[in-house]
Amino acid sequence: MALKLLHEAETDAPILSVVNLIDVFLVVIAALLITVAQNPLLSPFAKRDVTVITDAGKPSMELVVKQGEKIERYKASGAIGRGDGQQAGVAYRMKDGSIVDVPEIQSAADAGP
């Protein structure tokens, strides 16, 4: 009697395995949709212009800029930047870790024409 019950279960197994495969494919498709929705570069629902910084502050830092359909990648060279300019203010790091920028007040003589 017990052998007959085991034999009957084997005849239903192919149908159950097909149902299980469909369930697995549905889970994989759902995982892919969630991944695409959370990735700002791949998501069709994201804003048109996106900037992503990876490994911020490390030598391997990379900046990815998406403007419309155009995607550009910028890699850090490790060199210190230089340029012409004026000091625009003073930055202070507060005890809570935030940074406050205090702009300088220009006098009328410094403002120029």
C-alpha positions in Angstrom: 0.0 0.0 0.0 2.8 2.5 0.9 4.6 1.8 -2.4 1.5 2.7 -4.4 1.3 6.1 -2.7 4.9 6.8 -3.5 4.3 5.7 -7.1 1.4 8.1 -7.5 3.4 11.1 -6.2 6.0 10.5 -8.9 3.4 10.9 -11.7 2.4 14.4 -10.4 6.0 15.5 -10.0 6.6 16.9 -13.5 3.6 19.2 -13.2 4.7 20.4 -9.8 8.3 21.1 -11.1 6.9 23.2 -14.0 4.9 25.2 -11.5 8.0 25.6 -9.3 10.0 26.8 -12.3 7.4 29.4 -13.1 7.6 30.6 -9.5 11.4 30.9 -9.6 11.2 32.9 -12.9 8.6 35.3 -11.3 10.9 35.9 -8.4 13.9 36.5 -10.6 11.9 39.0 -12.8 10.7 40.8 -9.7 14.3 41.1 -8.4 15.5 42.5 -11.7 12.7 45.1 -11.8 13.5 46.2 -8.2 17.2 46.5 -9.2 16.4 48.6 -12.2 14.0 50.9 -10.3 16.6 51.6 -7.6 19.5 52.2 -9.9 19.5 56.0 -10.9 21.4 55.4 -14.2 19.1 52.5 -15.4 15.8 53.6 -14.1 13.4 55.0 -16.7 11.5 56.7 -13.8 14.6 58.7 -12.7 15.1 62.4 -13.5 16.8 63.2 -16.8 19.9 64.6 -15.2 21.7 62.5 -12.6 25.2 62.7 -10.9 26.6 59.7 -9.1 29.9 59.8 -7.1 31.5 56.4 -6.3 34.3 55.9 -3.7 34.1 59.5 -2.6 37.5 60.8 -1.3 39.4 57.7 -2.3 42.0 57.5 -5.1 39.6 55.3 -7.1 36.8 58.0 -6.9 34.7 58.2 -10.1 32.0 60.7 -11.1 29.2 59.6 -13.4 27.1 62.3 -15.0 23.9 61.5 -16.9 22.4 64.4 -18.8 19.5 63.3 -20.9 20.7 60.3 -22.9 24.4 61.2 -22.6 26.5 59.5 -19.9 30.0 60.8 -19.0 32.5 59.2 -16.6 35.2 61.2 -14.9 38.0 59.4 -12.9 40.1 61.1 -10.2 43.7 61.5 -11.3 45.0 62.1 -7.7 46.5 65.5 -8.7 45.8 68.6 -6.7 43.8 71.1 -8.6 45.0 74.7 -9.2 43.5 77.8 -10.6 43.0 81.5 -10.4 40.4 82.9 -8.0 39.6 84.8 -4.8 38.7 83.5 -1.4 34.9 83.7 -1.2 34.5 83.0 2.4 35.6 80.9 5.4 34.3 77.4 6.2 33.9 76.2 9.8 33.4 72.6 10.9 30.9 72.5 13.8 31.0 70.1 16.8 28.1 68.0 15.2 30.2 67.5 12.0 28.3 70.0 9.8 30.1 72.6 7.8 29.1 76.3 7.8 30.3 78.6 5.1 30.5 82.3 6.0 30.9 84.6 3.0 33.2 87.5 3.2 31.7 91.0 3.1 33.3 93.1 0.4 33.8 96.8 1.1 32.9 99.3 -1.6 36.7 99.9 -2.3 37.3 96.2 -2.9 34.3 95.7 -5.1 35.9 97.4 -8.1 34.0 98.8 -11.2 
